[in-house]
């Protein structure tokens, strides 16, 4: 048999395997997950723009991702899990923090249930307490701003007109500790006073934007950023209540 025929047969086999796997996945229940950003932070060309993503429920097979030692060492366990579960053509690297958190929480709720055990510090006694919280009741601060077709937002101040974007988690991780403010500004600002030239944006940040203007602009971004409040109210040992938060880490799915 010619080599080309063997290669063609191999491709057909792989295609058949993929079709079979896709058919099997289609039998797994799925859920539509609303994004805190409402899709406004993404361009209209992105499937994320519609403000919801479809995710299938976890199966026992997906638990292999959570225990993969390589993923754990690289800190990409949750990214790999979300990539495996999302049914839309979504690039996980494009997600802003709040949207990815919403998807991770949905996967946890539909995989293991909404009840989540946490260790919290009682502010009145200083003791660590084991408590349960309901992940389905986490409060969401959704996006209130309206973007243009490119997923960009307007910001104006005296003599300043900026178009900016909310940067993804991957972009945040690429910001240098030594240039945290200027790197953040360069990643966020897409146009300043009508110019989209990188040279003009860099010059504006380096020579024209004052520290007060920078702080005011960054505060505007933070104040209008969609988010999920990763906190809940708990009862202390004395019967009083207090609020405590938690972080979403690799052990989020450990039960």
C-alpha positions, 0 to 999 in steps of 0.5 A, spaced: 500 500 500 502 506 498 505 511 503 499 516 501 494 511 502 496 509 509 496 516 511 489 517 508 487 511 512 490 514 518 487 521 517 480 518 516 481 513 523 482 520 527 476 523 524 472 518 525 474 517 532 473 525 533 466 524 530 465 519 535 468 523 541 464 529 539 457 525 539 458 522 545 460 529 548 453 531 546 450 526 550 452 529 556 448 535 559 450 542 558 449 549 561 449 556 559 453 560 563 452 568 564 458 572 563 459 577 568 462 582 563 456 581 559 460 580 553 462 587 552 469 586 553 470 582 547 470 584 540 464 582 536 468 577 532 468 573 538 463 568 540 464 571 547 461 577 545 454 574 546 455 574 553 454 567 555 458 560 554 455 553 553 459 548 558 458 541 559 457 538 565 464 534 568 464 527 568 469 522 572 474 522 566 475 530 567 478 528 574 484 526 570 485 533 569 485 535 576 490 530 578 495 531 572 501 533 575 504 537 570 498 541 569 499 542 577 506 544 577 505 549 571 499 552 574 494 551 568 489 545 571 483 550 571 485 553 564 485 546 562 479 544 565 475 550 562 478 548 555 475 541 556 468 543 558 466 549 554 463 547 548 463 554 544 470 555 540 473 559 545 480 561 547 481 561 554 487 566 554 482 571 551 477 571 558 478 576 563 478 574 570 471 575 572 468 571 566 473 565 567 471 565 575 464 564 573 466 558 568 470 555 573 465 556 579 459 553 574 464 547 573 464 546 580 457 547 582 455 542 576 460 537 578 460 537 585 454 541 588 454 548 590 456 546 597 463 548 598 467 547 605 472 553 607 476 555 613 475 562 615 478 566 621 473 568 626 475 576 627 472 576 634 476 570 637 482 569 632 480 562 631 480 558 624 473 555 623 471 550 618 464 552 615 460 551 609 458 556 603 453 556 597 457 557 591 450 558 587 449 564 591 455 568 590 454 575 588 456 578 581 458 585 579 456 585 572 459 590 567 455 596 566 459 600 561 457 599 553 463 598 549 464 599 541 464 593 536 471 592 538 470 591 545 473 598 547 470 603 552 471 610 552 474 614 558 475 622 558 478 627 562 480 634 561 484 634 555 484 626 555 480 622 550 482 614 551 479 608 548 481 602 553 480 594 553 479 590 560 485 585 559 485 578 560 488 574 565 494 572 561 495 579 559 495 581 567 500 575 568 505 578 563 506 585 566 512 586 569 513 587 577 518 593 575 514 596 570 507 594 573 503 601 572 506 603 565 505 595 562 498 595 565 497 602 561 500 600 555 496 593 555 489 597 556 490 603 552 488 602 545 487 609 543 489 616 546 486 623 543 484 620 536 491 616 535 492 609 535 499 609 533 503 605 539 509 611 538 503 616 540 500 611 546 507 610 549 509 617 549 503 619 552 504 614 558 511 616 558 511 624 557 504 627 558 500 623 563 501 625 570 501 620 576 494 623 578 491 622 571 494 615 571 491 613 578 484 616 576 484 612 570 486 606 573 481 607 578 475 608 573 477 601 570 477 598 577 471 601 579 467 599 573 470 592 572 465 586 572 467 581 578 464 576 582 465 577 590 468 571 592 466 571 599 460 569 604 457 571 611 459 566 616 457 565 623 462 565 629 463 561 635 459 567 639 453 567 634 455 573 631 456 574 623 462 576 619 464 576 612 470 572 609 473 571 602 476 565 599 481 564 593 479 560 587 485 555 586 487 548 584 484 545 590 477 548 589 475 542 586 477 537 591 472 534 595 
